[in-house]
């Protein structure tokens, strides 16, 4: 009987494949960091592998609605989600500190001064401002707001 157990153990792979990430994936802003230079011009080679593995995945990220971009305080469908208070959206701000959010279907949110959590599909989809610089690197198709 001991021989059967030893043989069974030998048939198991030595290094099983890592388990796929369970979705939604909780994403901390530090994971989204990338090496944009002072000119804030995005190039595809800048996307680190830790971000590439999130492409097209369902994630959860916490941040703040950037109030400076809003034309209304309620029934909001699209907005920049910023990393923390003091982060800017636009010229001179680190583009990886901003995620452009578009909520699905009839899903809407209200402006809040405190952090919110958005769940949805994450994409690397740069948004360039009128100055030609990259203002945001990420896009999130939101499916849930908390």
C-alpha positions as CSV (number, residue, x, y, z in Angstrom):
1,X,0.0,0.0,0.0
2,X,2.8,2.4,0.8
3,X,4.3,1.7,-2.7
4,X,1.0,2.8,-4.3
5,X,1.1,6.1,-2.4
6,X,4.7,6.7,-3.3
7,X,3.9,6.0,-7.0
8,X,0.9,8.3,-6.9
9,X,3.0,11.1,-5.4
10,X,5.6,10.6,-8.2
11,X,2.9,11.1,-10.8
12,X,2.0,14.6,-9.5
13,X,3.7,17.5,-11.2
14,X,6.6,18.9,-9.2
15,X,5.5,22.5,-9.8
16,X,1.8,22.7,-10.6
17,X,0.7,25.7,-12.7
18,X,-0.2,28.8,-10.6
19,X,-3.9,29.3,-10.0
20,X,-5.4,32.0,-12.2
21,X,-6.3,35.2,-10.5
22,X,-9.8,35.1,-9.0
23,X,-12.0,37.9,-10.3
24,X,-12.8,40.6,-9.4
25,X,-9.1,41.3,-8.6
26,X,-8.5,43.9,-5.9
27,X,-6.1,46.4,-7.4
28,X,-4.0,48.8,-5.4
29,X,-2.9,51.9,-7.2
30,X,0.8,51.1,-6.8
31,X,0.3,48.1,-9.0
32,X,-0.7,50.4,-11.8
33,X,2.4,52.5,-11.7
34,X,4.4,52.9,-14.9
35,X,7.5,54.8,-16.0
36,X,6.0,57.9,-17.7
37,X,8.6,60.6,-18.1
38,X,8.1,64.3,-17.3
39,X,6.5,64.8,-20.7
40,X,3.7,62.4,-19.7
41,X,3.7,60.8,-23.2
42,X,2.5,57.1,-23.1
43,X,4.2,54.4,-25.2
44,X,2.9,50.8,-25.2
45,X,6.4,49.5,-24.1
46,X,5.8,51.3,-20.8
47,X,3.1,48.8,-19.6
48,X,4.7,46.5,-17.0
49,X,3.8,42.8,-16.9
50,X,1.9,43.2,-13.6
51,X,-0.5,45.5,-15.5
52,X,-0.6,43.4,-18.7
53,X,-2.0,40.5,-16.7
54,X,-4.9,42.8,-15.6
55,X,-5.9,43.7,-19.2
56,X,-9.5,42.8,-19.9
57,X,-9.9,41.3,-16.4
58,X,-12.7,42.2,-13.9
59,X,-11.1,44.3,-11.1
60,X,-12.1,46.4,-8.1
61,X,-10.3,49.7,-7.4
62,X,-10.9,52.4,-4.8
63,X,-10.4,56.0,-5.6
64,X,-12.0,59.5,-5.7
65,X,-14.2,61.0,-8.3
66,X,-12.3,64.0,-9.8
67,X,-14.8,66.8,-9.1
68,X,-13.1,69.3,-11.5
69,X,-14.4,67.3,-14.5
70,X,-18.0,67.1,-13.5
71,X,-20.8,69.2,-15.0
72,X,-23.3,67.8,-12.6
73,X,-23.3,66.2,-9.1
74,X,-25.8,63.4,-9.8
75,X,-26.7,60.9,-12.5
76,X,-23.0,60.6,-13.4
77,X,-22.0,58.0,-16.0
78,X,-18.4,59.1,-17.0
79,X,-15.7,60.5,-14.8
80,X,-12.0,60.3,-14.0
81,X,-11.3,58.3,-10.9
82,X,-8.2,59.6,-9.1
83,X,-5.8,57.8,-6.8
84,X,-6.0,60.2,-3.8
85,X,-6.9,63.7,-2.8
86,X,-4.5,66.1,-4.3
87,X,-4.1,64.1,-7.5
88,X,-4.9,66.2,-10.6
89,X,-6.4,65.3,-13.9
90,X,-4.6,67.0,-16.8
91,X,-1.4,68.7,-17.6
92,X,1.5,67.7,-15.3
93,X,-0.3,65.0,-13.3
94,X,1.0,61.4,-13.4
95,X,-1.3,59.7,-16.0
96,X,-1.3,56.4,-14.1
97,X,-2.9,58.2,-11.1
98,X,-6.1,58.5,-13.2
99,X,-8.6,55.9,-14.5
100,X,-11.2,57.0,-16.9
101,X,-14.5,55.4,-15.9
102,X,-17.6,54.7,-18.0
103,X,-20.5,53.0,-16.2
104,X,-22.4,50.3,-18.0
105,X,-26.0,50.7,-19.2
106,X,-28.2,52.5,-16.8
107,X,-25.7,52.4,-14.0
108,X,-25.0,55.8,-12.5
109,X,-23.5,57.3,-9.4
110,X,-23.6,60.5,-7.4
111,X,-20.6,62.7,-6.6
112,X,-19.1,61.9,-3.2
113,X,-16.1,63.5,-1.5
114,X,-15.1,60.2,0.1
115,X,-13.5,57.2,-1.7
116,X,-15.7,54.9,-3.8
117,X,-15.0,51.4,-5.1
118,X,-15.6,50.7,-8.8
119,X,-15.8,47.2,-10.2
120,X,-15.4,46.5,-13.9
121,X,-13.2,45.6,-16.8
122,X,-9.8,47.3,-16.9
123,X,-8.1,48.3,-20.1
124,X,-4.9,50.1,-21.0
125,X,-6.5,52.8,-23.1
126,X,-4.6,56.2,-23.0
127,X,-6.5,59.4,-23.0
128,X,-4.6,62.4,-24.4
129,X,-5.7,65.9,-23.4
130,X,-5.8,68.9,-25.7
131,X,-2.2,69.7,-24.9
132,X,-1.2,66.3,-26.6
133,X,0.0,64.8,-23.3
134,X,-1.3,61.6,-21.8
135,X,-3.8,62.6,-19.1
136,X,-4.8,59.0,-18.2
137,X,-3.5,55.6,-19.1
138,X,-6.3,53.4,-17.9
139,X,-10.0,52.9,-18.7
140,X,-12.5,51.0,-16.6
141,X,-15.9,49.8,-18.0
142,X,-17.7,50.0,-14.6
143,X,-20.3,47.3,-13.7
144,X,-20.7,48.1,-10.0
145,X,-20.2,51.2,-7.7
146,X,-19.9,51.0,-4.0
